[in-house]
Amino acid sequence: MNHTYLFEPGIWIGTGTFWREDGEPLPAECRTEIAHQSDCWLIAGSLKVLGSPPVEFRNAYSIEPPARKGGCLRWTSENATLGKVEGTFSVLERCILSLYSCGPAGYHGTEHYGRIDADHYQASGVLLLAARRLSAWEILLTREPAPAAAWSANNDRPAAPRTAT
């Protein structure tokens, strides 16, 4: 089975539930953009918790592309609340697992991305401090369709890309 999340550039949107430390469930929505460069993959994501008031968490990840099939993908992220976060994605047949920690701050957690089909993943995660659950979430991710090529008004072929002058 080929994974599309992480392994193909694109935009993923999602809705689901976020649980606070006290267990209260709140609706949540997210947006994640994945880009591939030759030396790293980049993820820019946000998770908006629709409480009163709403809270938005933003993350920017840098991922080392896989060196071999079946290997782990190491990643780092800078988070305004947690600081530097380091983790690994481990790819299995039907899911992608991520384990992460925040060094001396003591925060750590895990995320599970279960593949439903090429355009849908179920994402579940938890953030811990020692043995205390600080938050958890379950989000259904949907890949946005790739934008259609611009078509020339004069014929049935794609228009030439515009260049800056």
C-alpha positions, 0 to 999 in steps of 0.5 A: 500500500502506498501512502499519500499523506507526507509522501505526496505534496498537497494540502490536507484539511480536517475536522474532528475533536480536541480534548483538553486536559480536563477531558472536555471535548471541543470541535477542531479543524486543521489545515496542513500543507506538505511540500517536497524539496530536494533536501527535506520535506516541509509541513506547515500546519495549524489546528484550530480548537473552536472553544470560547475563545478559539485557540490555534496551534501552529507548527512547521516541520522539517522532515529528512526524506527516507534514505531507504524503504521501510526506514524512519523519517526523522523530523524537527519542529519549532513550536511556540508553546513547546519549543523544539520538538524532535520525532520520527515517522515510522511507516507501516502498511496501513498507518504512519506512527509518529513519536516525539519529545521536547527534550528537557521540557519533558513534553512527549507524545504520539500521533497515528495516521490511519490510511482510509484511502488515498485521499483520507486519513484518520489522525489521532494523537496525544500530548503528555507531560510525564504521565499526565495527558495534556491534550488529545485529538482525533481528526479526519483528514481529507486531501484537497484536489489538486488545482486543475491546469489553466486552459487556454481560451483559444484551444483545448490545451493548457495555457503557457505559464506566466513568467515575471518580467 
